[in-house]
Amino acid sequence: MINHNISPKDFMLPQSVEVIRGNINKYGNPLALKGSEIASWARELNLPLQGEDYLFYTGGEYQLIPYIDSLVQAMTMMDQGSKVFSLMMGMRNLIDKTGISAEKLYASVLARDRERYNKISYKAASILKELGLNFYYLGERELYSGALLYELGFWDDLKIHAQKVVSLINETGAKTIICLSPHSAEVFKLVYPKLIDDFNVEVRTFVDMVSELLTAEKKLNLSGFSGKVVIHDSCRMARELGITEEIRSILSKFEGITMVEAEQNGKWTTCCGGPCKILFPDISGRIASYRVKELEETGAELIITFCPYCMAALDKGIDSKKSTLQLEDFIEFLYRGIA
């Protein structure tokens, strides 16, 4: 029998969820990172801050993933009723006075592969430049898309945040947004139009943009790898955005690569476990290990994915299974040809 007398106050969300929600609402991204930190990947590229057509959008997602993962780990390891935990959360008030996020500092101690994830945005921009595309970016003003607000069910918060993001994008006059993360692309393409009346910007992913740009005259070489690769399709990219064949078409153009498929692929891909990591980290880990097992059974040497959340989840799945499989983001893999 359903108890209709249960109040929402009887449920306590993991503190990591409230931290992420609060930071997005107040500071524009899940870990209250400064604009200079979000945009640090672009320092050597001298990208323009304004243009006419293409806006290159990272949303800070690749940059933030290692911090979010380590924040979840830190929160999971701590007893939320302990004095240490209370002290840590009390320290968060310091951010208003000093601009320093206590949870970010704690997470950064544990964060893995910060440099690797940060460089993925750099590599993506370099690839688009190599293919002759002219684009600009938002620099230190870039805001997170709010995808986690949508995925965690904070609809009212997302409505407010989306207005801020759209206002910033409309200022630039962008006609097309190129999103690195499928989570941002999904929110922009499928959710924002339901929230914002005047959001009429074309939304593209890095994958389908590269697929369009690659021609006989504009091509990328591949160096440093030959062997079997298996694609892990991102749920967001495959099911929500319908993008599955583009990456296969691109990889088929490279010599030395043998593509093999997992039994569950394309729109029927098995989840990596990443989406439930914040709420159920143990379950997330088990799902990731199961997916790695499926990918191992193909006989591939390398997994290629194209989502920061998938990459982080599968990386942990590989570690937990002590698998010999290598893992690369599609952007990293393509960058081999211009490095």
C-alpha positions as CSV (number, residue, x, y, z in Angstrom):
1,M,0.0,0.0,0.0
2,I,1.3,3.5,-0.9
3,N,1.7,5.8,2.1
4,H,0.4,9.2,0.9
5,N,1.4,10.9,4.1
6,I,5.2,10.8,3.4
7,S,6.5,14.3,3.1
8,P,9.4,15.3,0.7
9,K,11.2,16.4,3.8
10,D,11.4,12.7,4.8
11,F,13.8,12.1,1.9
12,M,17.4,13.3,2.1
13,L,19.3,13.6,-1.1
14,P,23.1,12.8,-1.1
15,Q,24.9,15.9,-0.2
16,S,26.9,15.8,-3.4
17,V,23.6,16.5,-5.3
18,E,22.8,19.5,-3.2
19,V,26.4,20.8,-3.6
20,I,26.1,20.4,-7.4
21,R,22.6,22.0,-7.6
22,G,23.6,24.9,-5.4
23,N,26.8,25.7,-7.3
24,I,25.0,25.6,-10.7
25,N,22.3,28.0,-9.4
26,K,24.8,30.4,-7.9
27,Y,28.0,30.1,-9.8
28,G,27.0,28.7,-13.2
29,N,28.7,25.3,-13.0
30,P,28.6,22.2,-10.7
31,L,31.9,22.9,-8.8
32,A,31.9,26.7,-8.7
33,L,35.0,26.8,-10.9
34,K,36.1,30.2,-12.1
35,G,35.8,31.3,-15.7
36,S,39.6,31.2,-16.0
37,E,39.6,27.6,-14.9
38,I,36.9,26.6,-17.3
39,A,38.6,28.3,-20.3
40,S,42.2,27.4,-19.4
41,W,42.3,24.8,-22.2
42,A,42.2,27.5,-24.9
43,R,45.2,29.6,-23.8
44,E,47.5,28.4,-26.6
45,L,44.9,28.6,-29.4
46,N,44.1,32.3,-29.6
47,L,40.5,31.6,-30.4
48,P,38.3,34.6,-31.2
49,L,35.6,35.6,-28.7
50,Q,33.1,36.6,-31.3
51,G,32.2,35.6,-34.8
52,E,29.3,35.1,-37.2
53,D,28.2,31.5,-37.4
54,Y,29.8,28.7,-35.3
55,L,30.0,28.8,-31.5
56,F,32.3,26.1,-30.1
57,Y,30.7,25.1,-26.7
58,T,32.4,22.9,-24.1
59,G,30.0,23.7,-21.2
60,G,33.0,22.9,-19.0
61,E,31.9,19.2,-19.0
62,Y,35.1,17.5,-19.8
63,Q,36.9,19.9,-17.5
64,L,34.5,19.2,-14.6
65,I,34.2,15.5,-14.8
66,P,37.3,14.5,-12.7
67,Y,36.2,17.0,-10.0
68,I,32.7,15.7,-9.9
69,D,33.9,12.1,-9.7
70,S,36.2,12.8,-6.9
71,L,33.5,14.9,-5.1
72,V,31.1,11.9,-5.3
73,Q,33.9,9.7,-3.9
74,A,34.6,12.1,-1.1
75,M,31.0,12.4,-0.1
76,T,30.5,8.6,-0.4
77,M,33.4,7.9,1.9
78,M,32.2,10.3,4.6
79,D,29.4,9.7,7.1
80,Q,26.9,12.6,6.5
81,G,26.2,12.7,10.2
82,S,29.8,12.9,11.3
83,K,31.5,16.0,12.7
84,V,34.1,16.0,10.0
85,F,31.4,16.0,7.3
86,S,29.6,18.9,9.1
87,L,32.8,20.8,9.3
88,M,33.5,20.4,5.6
89,M,30.1,21.5,4.6
90,G,30.2,24.4,7.0
91,M,33.4,25.5,5.3
92,R,31.4,26.0,2.1
93,N,30.3,29.4,3.4
94,L,33.9,30.5,2.8
95,I,33.2,30.7,-0.9
96,D,31.1,33.9,-0.4
97,K,34.0,35.6,1.3
98,T,37.1,34.2,-0.5
99,G,35.9,32.8,-3.8
100,I,37.3,29.5,-2.8
101,S,35.1,26.4,-2.9
102,A,35.8,24.0,0.0
103,E,34.4,21.0,-1.9
104,K,36.4,21.9,-5.0
105,L,39.6,22.0,-3.0
106,Y,38.8,18.6,-1.4
107,A,37.8,17.1,-4.7
108,S,40.9,18.4,-6.5
109,V,43.1,16.5,-4.0
110,L,41.5,13.3,-5.2
111,A,40.8,14.2,-8.9
112,R,42.4,12.0,-11.5
113,D,43.4,12.9,-15.0
114,R,42.5,16.6,-14.7
115,E,45.1,17.5,-17.4
116,R,43.9,14.7,-19.7
117,Y,40.2,15.8,-19.6
118,N,41.1,19.5,-19.8
119,K,43.1,18.8,-23.0
120,I,40.2,17.1,-24.8
121,S,38.6,20.5,-25.4
122,Y,41.9,21.8,-26.8
123,K,42.2,18.8,-29.1
124,A,38.6,19.1,-30.3
125,A,39.2,22.8,-31.2
126,S,42.5,21.9,-32.9
127,I,40.7,19.2,-35.0
128,L,38.0,21.6,-36.2
129,K,40.7,24.2,-37.1
130,E,42.6,21.6,-39.0
131,L,39.5,20.8,-41.0
132,G,39.1,24.5,-41.9
133,L,36.2,25.5,-39.7
134,N,36.1,29.1,-38.5
135,F,34.5,29.4,-35.0
136,Y,34.6,31.3,-31.8
137,Y,34.0,30.5,-28.1
138,L,32.7,32.2,-25.0
139,G,36.0,32.2,-23.1
140,E,35.7,32.9,-19.4
141,R,32.0,33.8,-19.7
142,E,31.0,30.2,-20.7
143,L,28.3,28.7,-18.5
144,Y,27.4,25.1,-17.9
145,S,24.4,23.9,-19.9
146,G,22.5,22.7,-16.7
147,A,22.3,19.1,-18.0
148,L,22.6,17.7,-14.5
149,L,19.7,19.9,-13.2
150,Y,17.6,18.3,-15.9
151,E,18.8,14.7,-15.3
152,L,18.4,15.0,-11.5
153,G,14.9,16.5,-11.9
154,F,15.4,20.1,-10.8
155,W,13.1,21.5,-13.5
156,D,12.4,24.8,-11.8
157,D,16.2,25.4,-11.3
158,L,16.8,24.5,-14.9
159,K,14.3,27.1,-16.2
160,I,16.1,29.9,-14.4
161,H,19.6,28.7,-15.4
162,A,18.6,28.2,-19.0
163,Q,17.5,31.8,-19.3
164,K,21.0,32.9,-18.2
165,V,22.7,30.5,-20.8
166,V,20.4,31.5,-23.6
167,S,20.9,35.2,-22.9
168,L,24.6,34.8,-23.2
169,I,24.4,32.8,-26.4
170,N,21.9,35.2,-28.0
171,E,24.4,38.1,-27.2
172,T,26.9,36.4,-29.6
173,G,24.4,36.1,-32.4
174,A,25.4,32.5,-32.9
175,K,23.6,30.6,-35.6
176,T,25.0,27.1,-34.8
177,I,26.4,25.7,-31.5
178,I,28.9,22.8,-31.7
179,C,28.7,20.8,-28.5
180,L,31.4,18.6,-27.2
181,S,29.3,16.7,-24.8
182,P,26.1,14.8,-25.9
183,H,24.5,15.8,-22.5
184,S,24.8,19.5,-23.5
185,A,23.6,18.8,-27.0
186,E,20.6,16.9,-25.7
187,V,19.6,19.7,-23.3
188,F,20.0,22.4,-26.0
189,K,18.2,20.5,-28.7
190,L,15.4,18.8,-26.9
191,V,14.9,20.6,-23.6
192,Y,15.7,24.3,-24.0
193,P,13.1,24.8,-26.8
194,K,10.4,23.7,-24.3
195,L,11.7,26.4,-21.8
196,I,12.7,29.3,-23.9
197,D,10.5,30.8,-26.7
198,D,13.3,32.5,-28.7
199,F,15.9,29.7,-28.7
200,N,16.2,28.9,-32.4
201,V,19.9,28.1,-32.7
202,E,21.0,25.0,-34.6
203,V,22.6,22.4,-32.3
204,R,25.4,20.2,-33.6
205,T,27.7,17.7,-31.9
206,F,31.4,17.5,-32.5
207,V,30.9,14.0,-34.1
208,D,28.4,14.9,-36.8
209,M,30.2,18.2,-37.5
210,V,33.5,16.3,-38.2
211,S,31.5,13.8,-40.3
212,E,30.3,16.7,-42.5
213,L,33.7,18.4,-42.7
214,L,35.7,15.4,-43.7
215,T,36.0,15.3,-47.5
216,A,38.7,14.3,-50.0
217,E,40.3,17.7,-49.7
218,K,39.9,18.0,-45.9
219,K,40.9,14.8,-44.1
220,L,42.8,13.6,-41.1
221,N,45.5,11.1,-41.0
222,L,45.7,8.5,-38.2
223,S,49.0,7.7,-36.6
224,G,50.1,5.6,-33.7
225,F,47.4,2.9,-33.7
226,S,46.4,-0.2,-35.7
227,G,44.2,-3.0,-34.4
228,K,40.7,-3.8,-33.3
229,V,38.5,-1.0,-31.9
230,V,35.0,-1.2,-30.4
231,I,32.7,1.7,-30.1
232,H,30.8,2.3,-26.9
233,D,27.8,4.3,-28.0
234,S,26.7,7.0,-25.5
235,C,23.1,6.6,-24.5
236,R,22.5,10.3,-25.0
237,M,24.1,10.4,-28.4
238,A,22.6,7.2,-29.7
239,R,19.1,7.1,-28.2
240,E,18.3,10.8,-27.6
241,L,20.2,12.4,-30.5
242,G,20.1,9.5,-33.0
243,I,23.8,9.7,-33.8
244,T,25.4,6.3,-34.3
245,E,26.6,5.8,-37.9
246,E,28.6,9.0,-38.2
247,I,31.4,7.8,-35.9
248,R,31.6,4.5,-37.7
249,S,31.7,6.2,-41.1
250,I,34.6,8.4,-39.9
251,L,36.6,5.5,-38.5
252,S,36.1,3.4,-41.6
253,K,38.1,5.9,-43.6
254,F,41.3,5.1,-41.6
255,E,43.6,2.2,-42.6
256,G,44.9,-0.2,-40.0
257,I,41.7,-0.2,-38.0
258,T,39.4,-3.1,-37.7
259,M,36.0,-2.2,-36.2
260,V,34.2,-4.8,-34.1
261,E,30.8,-4.4,-32.5
262,A,29.6,-5.3,-29.0
263,E,26.3,-7.3,-29.0
264,Q,24.6,-4.3,-27.5
265,N,25.4,-1.3,-29.8
266,G,23.9,1.7,-31.5
267,K,20.5,2.6,-30.1
268,W,20.6,-0.6,-28.1
269,T,23.8,0.2,-26.3
270,T,24.3,-0.8,-22.7
271,C,24.6,2.1,-20.3
272,C,28.0,2.8,-18.9
273,G,26.6,3.5,-15.4
274,G,27.6,7.1,-15.4
275,P,24.2,8.7,-15.2
276,C,23.4,7.2,-11.8
277,K,26.9,7.8,-10.3
278,I,25.9,10.8,-8.2
279,L,22.9,9.1,-6.6
280,F,24.1,5.4,-6.6
281,P,27.9,5.2,-7.0
282,D,28.0,1.5,-6.1
283,I,25.4,0.5,-8.7
284,S,27.1,2.8,-11.2
285,G,30.4,0.8,-10.7
286,R,28.7,-2.5,-11.2
287,I,27.0,-1.4,-14.4
288,A,30.4,0.0,-15.7
289,S,32.1,-3.3,-15.0
290,Y,29.4,-5.2,-16.8
291,R,29.7,-3.0,-19.8
292,V,33.5,-3.4,-19.9
293,K,32.9,-7.2,-19.8
294,E,30.7,-6.9,-22.9
295,L,33.3,-4.8,-24.7
296,E,36.1,-7.2,-23.7
297,E,34.2,-10.1,-25.3
298,T,34.5,-8.4,-28.8
299,G,38.3,-9.1,-28.7
300,A,39.0,-5.4,-29.2
301,E,42.1,-3.7,-27.9
302,L,40.7,-0.2,-27.7
303,I,37.3,1.2,-26.6
304,I,36.3,4.5,-28.3
305,T,33.6,6.6,-26.7
306,F,32.4,10.2,-27.2
307,C,31.0,11.4,-23.9
308,P,32.9,12.6,-20.8
309,Y,30.6,10.7,-18.4
310,C,31.0,7.5,-20.4
311,M,34.7,7.9,-20.5
312,A,35.0,8.4,-16.7
313,A,32.6,5.5,-15.9
314,L,34.3,3.0,-18.2
315,D,37.7,4.1,-17.0
316,K,36.7,3.0,-13.5
317,G,35.1,-0.2,-14.8
318,I,38.4,-1.1,-16.5
319,D,40.3,-0.4,-13.3
320,S,37.9,-2.5,-11.2
321,K,38.1,-5.4,-13.6
322,K,41.8,-5.0,-14.0
323,S,41.1,-5.2,-17.8
324,T,43.9,-4.7,-20.4
325,L,41.5,-2.8,-22.7
326,Q,42.6,0.7,-23.6
327,L,40.1,3.6,-23.5
328,E,40.1,6.8,-25.6
329,D,37.6,9.5,-26.3
330,F,36.8,9.9,-30.0
331,I,38.4,13.3,-29.9
332,E,41.7,11.9,-28.5
333,F,41.7,9.2,-31.1
334,L,41.3,11.7,-34.0
335,Y,43.9,14.0,-32.6
336,R,46.5,11.4,-33.2
337,G,46.4,12.4,-36.8
338,I,47.4,16.0,-36.2
339,A,49.5,15.8,-33.0
